[in-house]
């Protein structure tokens, strides 16, 4: 008797936004990484260093920059780091992410 083929679901990594604390697919976030030279935005999601994830909406970034991002990265954000992150935040939309969960 032939065996039934089972379809395996692909594992989708889950991460938590340090701004709004919502858990979602890793690909729906922007990764921020602490490196020896400072804090950088990691568009590939593969840079070495301690990372934190934030949704791609301004409201989450505003909350994260108030302190939860520094706490998640286990560092103090320098004025230069804050400036770079703030400038990136200003390029984001105010709209909530369209992930289809609502």
Secondary structure, DSSP 8 states (H G I E B T S, - for coil): -------------EEEBTTT--EEEGGGEEEEEEETTEEEEESSS--SSEEEEEESBHHHHHHIIIIIHHHHHTS---HHHHHHHHHHHHTSBSS----S--
